[in-house]
Amino acid sequence: MRAFTMIVAYSLFISPAQADRVSEDDMPGNKMAREIEEVFSFDEKENLGVNFVVGNDLWLPGERFEDGTDWLALVCNAQGCNFQPAALSVKPDQWQGHYDDEPTSGQRLTFTTGADHDGEVTGWFQEAPAFRWLEEGVATTYHSSRHQPGLLPERSALEVTIHLPNDETARLVPLLAISTMLNKWQPGRNYSWPRAVLQLRSQRQRQLLPGDLGTCSGLFHPRNYLLWAGDLDKDDKPDYLISYIDADGPVHLFLSTAASADQLVGLGGIYDSPPHGGECDGPEGFLYFDEVGPDGS
């Protein structure tokens, strides 16, 4: 797979297709300045919301999971997605990274479904009284790894356009926040390399989404960061499951019902993937973007 390097000198945010240029004098009152402060000040530990897991037979630190049959598998194939009953088996286990002196105690999670399914499990979601829309049956889907009728990758920008009902669309646009501008806005944080974020564009609104792309390898691609899009909470508005995993990292569930008055979506849940046991020093001032092929692959 080919990749190319993007080097940015002056603009605050830039997509490979078009830069949003902002003068330094305008920064303190700039709307995007306020958004980036909120996004980069985000604390993942503060959000609980929907409990979900991406992946199977995996180790996680702590003791927060229990055996149970109160889980649903989001199973997707070429025809769409549906929720199927699932069970979780938990066993004590330890994990030791390459540079760790001692192993860390945690749990090994193994999910199973009640019957063979024709498709791929996108995620495992725990049922809860607060989220009664998490129930067995069809999950309205606009995009998944197996079902992509509305996904249109933009070759030059690694952004995607998702077709929604009523001839509407939503776009996920990668933008680059360069370190010099971040350090000017947030003294003392000492950013040493750019940070790539996603901006959601829909219904004549734009919203930066919390999370960093390519934090370890400096690489990202639409087929990796967009896991699923559809109407999960059944309010006739789109929701998104977006992966920021790069060696390790979180998966964020964005729900329209969790949005504030000026937002398209809000954080509805966070899954933090198993830790990376090797070496990861970050992109070191450059960010590399996997190139989208002619067929969108």
Sequence and secondary structure as in RCSB ss.txt:
>XXXX:A:sequence
MRAFTMIVAYSLFISPAQADRVSEDDMPGNKMAREIEEVFSFDEKENLGVNFVVGNDLWLPGERFEDGTDWLALV
CNAQGCNFQPAALSVKPDQWQGHYDDEPTSGQRLTFTTGADHDGEVTGWFQEAPAFRWLEEGVATTYHSSRHQPG
LLPERSALEVTIHLPNDETARLVPLLAISTMLNKWQPGRNYSWPRAVLQLRSQRQRQLLPGDLGTCSGLFHPRNY
LLWAGDLDKDDKPDYLISYIDADGPVHLFLSTAASADQLVGLGGIYDSPPHGGECDGPEGFLYFDEVGPDGS
>XXXX:A:secstr
  EEEE  SS SEE SS EE   GGGGGG HHHHHHHHHHT  GGG  BS EE SSSEEEESS    EEEEEEEE
EETTEEEEEEEEEEEEEEEE  TT SS EEEEEEEEEESS  SSEEEEEEE  GGGTT  SEEEEEEEESS  TT
EEE TTT  EEEE GGG EEEEEEEEE HHHHHHHSTTS   S EEEEEEEETTEEEEEEEEESTTTS   HHHH
EEEEEESSSSSS EEEEE  SSS EEEEEEGGG  TT S EEEEEEE     S     TT EEEE   TT  
